[in-house]
Amino acid sequence: MRNVHLILIFALLGLCSTPARAQTRLNVVASFSILGDFVRQVGGNKVNVITLVGPDSDVHVYTPTPHDAKDVGEAKLLVVNGLGLEGWLPRLLQASAAKAKIVTATDGIAVRKRGADADPHAWQSVKNAMIYVRNIREALVVADPADAPIFKANADRYLTELDALDREVRAEVDKIPPERRKVIATHDAFGYLADAYGVQFIALLGVSTETEPSARDMAGIVETIKRNRIPAVFLENFNDDRLIDRIAAEAGATIGGTLYSDALSEENGPAPTYIALVRHNIRALTGALGREAR
Ligand code: ZN
C-alpha cells in the first residue's frame, strides 16, 4: 500500500513538472528574418525566437534599437550570418553586455569572394541553407540537451524539405533556355544562386547596399543589357525601385518582377518563409526568362 502511495506521488510530481518544463523556452535572437525562420523550423515550440531585422528590411544598413540591446542581453543564443553581413553587430553586442553564445550559421560554407570581400548571401543556395540548418540544430542541442530529440526530428523533417526544394529549383532552371539564363538585379545578392543553379546575375550595386552607382556605372549597365540581350531586370523587396525602373526604361528591358534577396515578406506576402521565398524567386525567374525571345 505504501509503495502504491509513493508511486502515485511520483506520478503526480511527474505530471506537475512536465508542463512547467515545457514553458521554459530557450530565448534565441536571430539577426535577420531568414535566419529567424530557420531557427523556428528547428526549434519549434521549444524556442522563443526574436528577429532583429524584420521582413522587407535591409540587414546591411540597420540601426539597432535599445529594445534590441535588451533582447540580445536576455538571449541564450544569438544566431548570425557572419561574412560581414551584420556590420552593426559589434556595437550592439557592446551595448547589450550580451552573455549569449554567438552561432555563426555560415560556418563550413564554401565562401564566395567578390574581390577582397566575402559575399555574405550564402542562403541563396538551398544546399547552403541546409548547412545553416545543421549549424543551428547543433547549437540548439548544446544549449538545451533535454530537447535534443525534438530539435533533431524537426531538423530532419526540414532538411528533407530543403533537399526536395533544391531539386525543384534545378528542374525549374532547366526549363529556361540556356541563352536566356541572365538577369539584372539591384544588388549583388544572388551570386550563390548563380553558382549553384547556373543563372547569371548582373548587379547594379555591390554585395552591400551602402553604395550608389555612378552615372557611368548606370550607362555601363544599360550597355551590358543591350549587348547581352538580357531579357529581364528585377526589383528587390527592400531596395529603392527607381534605379531599376530607370535602367529598364533606358535599356528597353522588361521588369520581370520582385526578387526576395535579403529578407522575407510579411506574413501575408508571397515569401513569409525561406521555402516560400525560394519558390517565389524561381517562379519569377522562370516566368520572365522562360518565354521565347520576341
Ligand atoms: Zn544583400
Residues whose N, C-alpha, C, O or C-beta is under 5 A from the ligand:
A	BS01	ZN	A189 V207 D262
